[in-house]
Amino acid sequence: MIESSAQGTTTLHTVPRHVAIIMDGNGRWAKSRGLARSLGHLAGTDNLYEILRAAREFGIEVLTLYAFSTENWDRPEQEVRALLRLIERSIDRNLDELNDSGVQFRHIGNRERLEPRLLTKIDNAVNATQANHELILNIAFNYGGRAEILNAVRAAIHDGLLPEQINEETFSSYLDTAGLPDPDLIIRTAGEMRLSNFLIWQAAYAEMYSTPVFWPDFDRQELYKALVEYQSRERRFGKVTEGTI
């Protein structure tokens, strides 16, 4: 894949199969413009689909977006309600485009505390797109990495698995991302350098990329920069490259 920019031309010869993004900075983006935080979340939601289109163009197979954590319930009630309405609005406005583009929509996270109306919209989106294979879009909504691991442990115990029957492959089959490759690249916007309880099992060997750009401004060119940086990394998965000490 060739991509041209003002700095020259770079070949993307190593595109990660699975990219996960911690979409951070909506509130700070709004504050820097003298706007309400809710307008920052609105801009961030609209940007989600721009990045989705770019991901398809670049050849990414799986895109996982951290939209709402289990800890986000502790935010002001008005902000939480606005976020919940935004995910509904987003599904209503973009489901047809997702389906027409061959995108398979999945929800990862806990269904508890989500209103029945929102759950119905999520389920409808999952069912409507389940046969699509152009790109898998995971929306991590009401998601927490520790909760996911605990739920997987409980499910394995419920199924009667003995300790000696549990290995990494078996355990992974109980996670929300069962059947998917682990993320190769995790991007965090707004300059932070932490996972914030996101994919903490799956991220064991993921490459990390942090950018100071707030999520609403993280566009196609910014995603491209992250992919260029990714292909410059040497992924050793704990091993030593031959010829090194």
Disulfide bonds with the S-S distance in Angstrom:
none
